[in-house]
Amino acid sequence: MTRETERVIRELQKFMENNTFENDEDAEQAFMQYINRPDADRFKAEPDAYDYLEKAQIAASPASAVKFAKKALELDPTLIEAELLIAIHQAKDSAQMQSALEGLLKKEEARLAKENITEEQCAGEYYLIFETRPYLRLYQMYIETLITQGKIRKAVEAGSKVLMLNDNDNLGVRYTLMAAYAMLEERTLAEALYQKYPEEGSSMLLPMLALYYKLDDTEAATDCLKRLCANNKSVKQAVKILRKGDEVQMMEILGSPYYSPFSKEELVIAYCDNVLLYMPIGDDFLKWVETHIPTKSTSGKKQSTKSKKKA
C-alpha cells in the first residue's frame, strides 16, 4: 500500500468520524462523492496535520522541514512521523538519532496500547493494521541506525522483533537482517531466514554468498553464486563496476529511483546498501566472485568440442 493510498484511508476515517449514516451503502456513496469532489472544493479546506507533514517531507531545507513538522504537531500532537522528521534534522550524530528513536518507539508503544493494539493479539499481522505502520517504520530506521554504529547484535534483536510483528515484512527488514547475520557469521540463523523467505534476488543471496565466503565454505559459496547467476545474468558486469570503482557510473546507479529486478543495478545497490558487511572483505571477495562465476560448462550445459579437447 502506497502513502497515497494511506492518505485516502485517513480521509475515509476522518470522514466517517465526522458523519453518521443509516447504512453502509449510504456511507459509501457519500464518501465517493466527497473523495471525487472538484479540486477547487478540496483546496478550500483548511490544511490538516498530514498536509503539513507532506510539506515537511518535501521541504527544500532542514529549517523548512522542521517548521512544517512542528506545525503538523500543533494540529496533531500524536503524529509521530512529524517528530521523526524533526529528530532526523536535529540529531547531531547516530548516537543522538538512536536515543531519539528509542524515545519515539516508547511513545508509539504507549499510543498503540491505549488503542488496544498489542503484540500478543496482533503478532504477525501488524502491517495490516493501519495504525501500526508509523511504529514499524520507526523500527526500520532504528535498525538502520544501529547498523551504522556497528551495533549489529542489537540490530538483529530489533529486526527479529519486526519480523515477529509483521510476518509478511512489507518494509524489507529481512534483507538488513540477512546482512547482519553475515556480519556476525551466524550461519544457522541466516539459513533459517532464507528458508522463511526463499528469494533469489541480490539483497538476499549476496549476503549469504558473503557469509559462506567468510566461513571458507567453498562448496556452499559456489552453490549460492550459481543460484545468484541463474537469476541475474549481469553478475559479472556488476562485479566489474564494483571492482573498477567508477564513481560516475556508481552515482548514476545509486542516484536512480528505479532499477530492474535481477539486473546489474540491483546487485550494485545490494552491495552498497551493506558496506559494513563488504568493506572488510572488499576486493578479495569480489575477485573470488568474478573468478567463480559459472561458465556454460560448469553450469551443467553441454561443453563445446574445444573445451573437451582441453580436458
C-alpha positions in Angstrom: 0.0 0.0 0.0 1.4 3.4 -1.1 1.5 6.5 1.0 -1.2 8.0 -1.3 -3.5 5.0 -0.5 -2.8 5.5 3.2 -3.8 9.2 2.8 -7.2 8.1 1.2 -7.7 5.7 4.2 -7.0 8.6 6.6 -9.6 10.7 4.7 -12.1 7.9 5.0 -11.5 7.6 8.7 -11.9 11.3 9.3 -15.0 11.4 7.1 -16.6 8.6 9.0 -15.8 10.2 12.4 -17.5 13.4 11.3 -20.6 11.9 9.7 -23.3 9.4 10.6 -25.2 7.2 8.1 -28.1 4.8 8.3 -26.3 2.0 6.4 -23.1 1.1 4.7 -24.4 1.9 1.2 -25.2 5.5 2.1 -21.8 5.9 3.7 -20.0 4.5 0.6 -22.0 6.8 -1.7 -21.4 9.8 0.4 -17.7 9.1 0.7 -17.3 8.6 -3.1 -19.0 12.0 -3.6 -16.6 13.5 -1.1 -13.4 12.0 -2.5 -14.4 12.9 -6.1 -15.4 16.4 -5.3 -13.9 19.1 -7.6 -10.3 20.1 -6.8 -11.4 23.7 -6.1 -13.5 22.4 -3.2 -10.6 20.4 -1.9 -8.3 23.4 -1.8 -10.9 25.4 0.2 -10.4 23.0 3.1 -8.0 24.0 5.9 -4.7 22.2 5.7 -4.6 19.4 8.3 -1.6 17.8 10.1 -0.9 15.4 7.2 -0.8 18.3 4.7 2.0 19.9 6.8 3.7 16.6 7.2 3.9 16.2 3.4 5.2 19.7 3.1 7.9 18.8 5.7 8.9 15.7 3.7 9.5 17.6 0.5 10.9 20.8 2.1 13.9 22.4 0.3 15.8 22.9 3.6 16.1 21.3 7.0 14.8 24.6 8.6 11.7 24.5 6.5 11.2 20.8 7.1 11.3 21.4 10.9 9.0 24.3 10.6 6.3 22.4 8.8 6.7 19.3 11.0 6.2 21.5 14.1 3.0 22.9 12.5 1.8 19.4 11.9 2.4 18.6 15.6 0.4 21.6 16.6 -2.6 20.2 14.8 -2.0 16.6 15.8 0.4 16.0 18.8 0.2 12.3 18.2 1.7 12.5 14.7 4.9 10.5 15.4 6.2 10.9 11.8 6.4 14.6 12.3 8.5 14.1 15.4 10.7 11.7 13.5 11.4 14.3 10.8 12.4 16.8 13.5 14.7 14.3 15.0 16.3 13.5 11.7 17.2 17.1 11.1 18.2 18.0 14.6 20.2 14.9 15.7 24.0 15.7 15.6 25.1 12.1 15.2 23.9 8.5 15.1 24.0 8.2 18.8 21.6 11.1 19.2 19.4 9.6 16.5 19.4 6.2 18.3 18.3 7.9 21.5 15.6 9.9 19.8 14.2 6.8 18.0 14.1 4.9 21.3 12.0 7.6 22.8 9.7 7.7 19.8 9.3 3.9 19.9 8.2 4.1 23.5 5.7 6.8 22.7 4.2 4.8 19.9 4.0 1.7 22.0 2.1 3.6 24.6 -0.3 5.0 22.0 -0.9 1.6 20.5 -1.6 0.1 23.9 -4.3 2.8 24.5 -5.9 1.7 21.3 -5.7 -2.0 22.4 -3.3 -2.9 19.7 -0.9 -5.3 21.5 1.9 -7.6 20.3 0.1 -10.7 21.8 -3.1 -10.1 19.9 -1.7 -8.9 16.6 1.7 -10.6 16.2 2.5 -11.4 12.6 -0.2 -9.1 11.2 0.9 -5.6 12.4 1.2 -4.1 8.9 -2.4 -5.0 8.2 -3.4 -2.7 11.0 -3.2 0.8 9.5 -2.4 2.5 12.9 0.8 0.4 13.4 2.6 1.5 10.2 4.4 4.5 11.7 5.7 2.3 14.5 7.1 -0.3 12.1 8.8 2.5 10.0 10.3 3.8 13.2 11.7 0.4 13.9 13.1 0.1 10.4 15.1 3.4 10.9 16.1 2.3 14.3 17.6 -0.9 12.9 19.5 1.0 10.2 20.8 3.5 12.8 22.1 0.6 15.0 23.8 -1.0 11.9 25.5 2.3 11.1 27.0 2.4 14.6 28.2 -1.2 14.4 25.7 -2.4 17.0 24.9 -5.5 15.0 23.5 -7.8 17.6 21.2 -5.1 18.9 20.1 -4.5 15.3 19.4 -8.3 15.0 17.3 -8.3 18.1 15.2 -5.4 16.8 15.0 -6.9 13.3 13.8 -10.2 14.7 11.1 -8.4 16.6 9.9 -6.6 13.5 9.5 -9.9 11.6 7.7 -11.4 14.6 5.2 -8.5 14.4 5.0 -8.3 10.6 5.4 -11.8 9.1 4.9 -10.5 5.6 7.8 -8.0 6.1 6.4 -5.3 3.8 9.3 -3.0 4.7 12.1 -5.4 3.7 13.7 -5.7 7.1 14.7 -9.3 6.2 17.4 -8.0 3.8 19.1 -5.9 6.5 18.8 -8.9 8.9 20.4 -11.2 6.4 23.3 -8.8 6.0 23.6 -8.6 9.8 23.7 -12.4 10.1 26.5 -12.4 7.5 28.5 -9.8 9.5 28.2 -12.0 12.6 28.8 -15.2 10.7 25.6 -16.6 12.1 25.1 -19.4 9.5 22.2 -21.2 11.2 20.2 -18.0 11.6 20.9 -16.9 8.1 19.8 -20.2 6.6 16.7 -20.2 8.7 15.8 -16.7 7.5 16.3 -17.9 3.9 14.1 -20.8 4.4 11.4 -18.5 5.6 11.9 -16.0 2.8 13.3 -18.1 -0.1 14.1 -15.3 -2.6 16.6 -15.3 -5.3 17.4 -11.6 -5.6 20.7 -9.9 -4.8 19.5 -8.5 -1.5 19.1 -12.0 -0.1 21.7 -14.1 -1.9 24.6 -11.7 -2.0 24.9 -11.5 1.8 24.5 -15.3 2.0 27.3 -15.6 -0.5 29.5 -13.3 1.6 28.7 -15.4 4.7 29.8 -18.6 3.0 32.9 -16.9 1.7 33.8 -15.7 5.2 33.3 -19.2 6.6 35.6 -20.6 3.9 32.8 -22.9 2.7 33.7 -23.0 -1.0 31.0 -25.6 -1.8 28.2 -23.6 -0.2 29.5 -20.3 -1.7 29.8 -21.8 -5.2 26.2 -23.2 -5.0 24.9 -19.8 -3.8 26.8 -18.0 -6.6 25.2 -20.4 -9.1 21.7 -19.5 -7.8 22.5 -15.8 -8.0 23.8 -16.1 -11.5 20.9 -18.3 -12.7 18.5 -15.4 -11.9 20.8 -12.4 -12.5 22.6 -12.6 -15.9 24.5 -9.4 -15.1 26.5 -10.5 -12.1 29.8 -10.3 -14.0 29.0 -6.8 -15.2 28.1 -5.7 -11.7 31.2 -7.1 -10.1 33.3 -5.3 -12.7 31.6 -2.0 -11.9 32.2 -2.5 -8.2 35.9 -3.5 -8.6 36.6 -0.7 -11.0 35.1 1.8 -8.6 33.9 4.2 -11.3 32.3 6.9 -9.2 30.3 8.4 -12.1 28.8 5.1 -13.0 28.2 4.2 -9.4 26.4 7.5 -8.7 24.2 7.1 -11.7 23.1 3.7 -10.4 22.7 4.7 -6.8 21.0 8.0 -7.7 18.3 6.5 -9.9 15.0 5.8 -8.1 14.3 2.9 -10.4 16.0 -0.4 -11.3 15.0 -3.7 -12.8 14.9 -6.8 -10.7 17.8 -9.2 -11.4 19.9 -6.6 -13.0 23.5 -5.3 -12.5 21.9 -2.2 -10.9 20.1 -4.4 -8.3 23.4 -6.1 -7.4 25.4 -2.9 -7.1 22.7 -1.4 -4.9 22.5 -4.5 -2.7 26.3 -4.3 -2.3 26.4 -0.6 -1.5 23.4 -0.9 0.9 25.6 -3.1 3.2 29.1 -1.6 3.1 29.8 -2.6 6.7 29.5 -6.2 5.6 31.6 -5.9 2.4 34.2 -3.4 3.5 36.4 -5.8 5.5 36.4 -8.5 2.7 36.4 -5.9 -0.1 38.2 -6.7 -3.4 39.2 -10.2 -2.3 35.5 -11.2 -2.1 34.7 -9.5 -5.4 37.7 -11.2 -7.1 36.6 -14.6 -5.8 33.1 -14.0 -7.2 34.5 -12.9 -10.5 36.7 -15.9 -10.9 33.9 -18.4 -9.8 31.1 -17.1 -11.9 29.7 -20.3 -13.6 30.5 -20.8 -17.3 28.4 -22.9 -19.6 30.5 -26.0 -18.8 30.3 -25.5 -15.0 26.6 -24.8 -15.0 25.9 -28.2 -16.4 25.3 -27.3 -20.1 26.9 -29.2 -22.9 30.6 -28.4 -23.4 32.0 -27.3 -26.7 34.3 -29.5 -28.7 37.2 -27.1 -28.0 36.6 -27.4 -24.2 36.5 -31.2 -24.4 39.9 -31.3 -26.2 41.4 -29.2 -23.5 40.0 -31.5 -20.9 
